[in-house]
């Protein structure tokens, strides 16, 4: 192995010395020291001299604690200082240290989850490998119920909202996901419900509120059998009240919104940009087709349909936008072709009748629903957006809605990079404590990504390799650190220089 250099700062604070190491026979040996200006460096020089004098000679093990003359200097500690300090800096920038009143156990659990998501008990191993002295597992179990309380979550949420600089005109994105459990029986909280993954196990529903950049603002857990459309308003109402916001602009997908839900949002006095289902061909689209017979809709065409409130309506004026996408139309028509082909085979008796919207059953008779097929083809490629903002522009509304991909990214990150699925927990208070830890870890991760431009996975994987070690040289302790590559040092500097509060 070729020699490599370590920069050393002596314990007395004198100017750093440069030590060249080489690996011989699996042990670390000093080869050269430059710029020795104090007792520690002198001691290291003596150690090198002893090694060279004793080179090639046998060693007699007398069972003493000190290394034999010529032996390698002992490493007394090793620590992933660059990684831990950078994550800790992000944690403090968000104000989580103050929000948790300096709770070191909470900090350790949050940062350990970012480094390597695992169980609470195994996170103690992660901390030890990082070079951090962990709290005992008994202490962790004792503190967990505190982290699941409303007061604890709200304190973190206030800090997150302050970082996002929310105001009355701010966009907030809402979406839900499910976390399932490896158990067969529900308990009132973990219950079987609608699953996009078509799983039958008990689950819970997670509502996540983020800002327009996908930075997490609030997380809440609901019973697994609670409809998604019933989760949004409680989260937004609680968030709005906690932060004393007179209004925010809610952005949500069509799947989250029922007619009753939209009216409830308006009753709360909230602004919104919502995806909407299109049951019939809109008037403005039908009018365009009448005026342009035989022509295809232009790709990206946006149709505007004002929907003013009547004197008796308890709502603001609204505007609906319909956008046509050629790519979306191709995907939709391909799906329609496949479903119609299956419907035709089922009607002909070639395949069993399964759930297919194009199969029409009338008593014992079955047929292909051509009317529904025609309507579906006429709607292919169209997507609707509705807003009650005053004087909106199509560009703003569509761009705001498309920001929902950022909350999907946060969900993916929490499920994969942070392993949010709490398979090790059974009690509701422990599950909610776990989600609080994941929420804080997600916020720290998003800040690191915003500051560095790196994914959190890349940042952890890269930074974790660089260690800071302490070497015992006689009565003196020398600290040595792996030199950081330029791109990593720049990334860490960006975190150090990042601003707390609004971003």
Secondary structure, DSSP 8 states (H G I E B T S, - for coil): ---EEEEEEETT----EEEEEEEETTEEEEEEEE---SHHHHHHHHHHHHHHHHTTS-------SS--TTS---EEEEE-HHHHHHHHHHHHHTTHHHHTTT-HHHHHHHHHHHHS---HHHHHHHHHHHT-----HHHHHHHHHHHTSHHHHHHHHHHHHHHHT--TT-EEEEEEEEEE-S-SS--SSSB----TT---S-EEEEEEEEETT--EEEEEEEETTS-GGGTHHHHHHHHHHHTT-S--EEEE-GGG--HHHHHHHHHTT-EEEEEE---S--HHHHHHHHHTTT----TT-EEEEEE---TT-SS--EEEEEEE-HHHHHHHHHHHHHHHHHHHHHHTTSS---S-TTEEEETTEEEE-HHHHHHHHHHTTEEEEEE--TT--HHHHHHHHHTHHHHHHHHHHHHTTS----TT--SHHHHHHHHHHHHHHHHHHHHHHHHHSS-HHHHHHHHTT--EEEEEETTEEEEEE----HHHHHHHHHHHH--SS--
